[in-house]
Amino acid sequence: MFLYKKMELWSAWLTMYNRGEAPTVSASSSVSRPPLSFDGSVRQIKENMRWLPGGVSSNFRLGIAPTPLVFERGEGPFLFDIDGNRLIDYYLGMGPMILGHSPAGVRDAVKAQADKGILFAGQSAVETEAARRVCEMVPCAERVRFGSSGSEAVQGALRLARAATGRRIILKFEGHYHGWFDNILWSTAPALNAAGPEDAPVPVAGSVGQEAEAGGGIEVMAWNNLARLEARLAKGDVAGVIMEAAMCNAGAIHPGPGYLEGVREACTRTGTILIFDEVITGFRLSPGGAQKRFGVTPDLATFGKAIANGFPVAALAGRADLLDLFATGGVVHGGTYNAQCLSMAATVATLEALTPELFATLETRGTRLMNGIRDALAEAGIKASVAGFPQVFHVAFGLDQPARDYRDLTRINRLAYVAFTTALLKRGVRALERGAWFLSSEHDDAVIDETLAAVAAAARETKGEMSL
Ligand SMILES: Cc1ncc(COP(=O)(O)O)c(C=O)c1O
């Protein structure tokens, strides 16, 4: 009951925000330093609303507390907004900016490519080089097709799975997000009173206006439960299983011991295509993504985000016999901007920079940041779980154990966490309200120290909100 009350409060806040009625940061808040002001962003978002619904270009940029921000530029670990604030950025473009903002190597490669051409509606040397690198880095990648967004890449994967098996059903997991299209936006963040029992969840549409029939081929299960998945796959009628191999869109949840291996075996046994959605984990959890980190190779994998450090690139990679269905099996995949040259130049420059040394540094610094946040919250008396990976982790107020699946995440104290991220923002640190923290190679020890000082102060300020 209390949980629903909190969820209601949270959704009431979002509704207020969406109507432009949510409270903004008050200059009179008790902080030890003058809080930053975001008045310029508030004004600009209001003006934007004349042309852009909600003042923004994605629903996931709505509901940001105290306001969606408007930026002038980014450099390394920092963003600079139109109010003149310098913010240490842990949104990192919702994950892509693994080399930080505007890294020279990517900028230079894109500028050099711009002198040669932008879009050929044909192949280019830079596309070949990008494909070669993806196939060398990613275990499952015998072939790769490029596109512009993760949502699109997922569509290609679903189509290949159905084409290869002649089956219709795609199995997905509660809380896993695979893009915003009608046929897959199911049970990404369902209210528990609509989601059905834990052992037999019902698909819940993620959007008003979504075509109900598009979900006809979708079944939803709880993640991290191997026995249930094995039993379902044994019927032999599932085309594909799609999952984040580590659940990073909501939370940053590790697969349980043996889970991925078991899923791999069950898929192989039943002729089911295993798809890892590596849009977040790819080129972030390791140079070869989650599949390399966990040593489990899917049949297909989708990539986006960190593959090109902010350029709109996605990839669908996997077994040659599956990808070649695009060439010889009558399976259609298109896109005017697929392998656009500037994006390919950004891909090559980014992948070139993702060395083992860079990942070792991310591991060390990210671990220090996670431990520092954990300690500061404990010191302030805030019950929280800090879990995940040094390159992307999740802070969950109200949990004392790392979450195992979506239903665990519904117990988070989201309102108190929004108060915390708002308090952080006032101190110049921008972290996602949903709890995720992304790290870049540019967040050095000095930046982490500054962050941890802000975290300690914000935690002290927020402690009183824990009863929200
Ligand atoms: C795991 C996952 N898959 C797919 C997508 C969709 O990618 P895009 O937003 O590029 O369409 C996202 C986006 O956040 C994601 O996190």
The ligand as an ORCA input file, in Angstrom:
! r2SCAN-3c Opt
* xyz 0 1
  C      18.935     -1.467    -23.667
  C      18.392     -0.507    -24.689
  N      17.931     -0.976    -25.857
  C      17.446     -0.168    -26.809
  C      17.404      1.187    -26.619
  C      16.868      2.076    -27.693
  O      17.921      2.790    -28.265
  P      17.654      4.185    -28.986
  O      17.239      5.148    -27.926
  O      18.982      4.520    -29.618
  O      16.582      3.958    -29.995
  C      17.877      1.738    -25.425
  C      17.831      3.172    -25.176
  O      18.059      3.672    -24.107
  C      18.388      0.865    -24.435
  O      18.850      1.320    -23.278
*
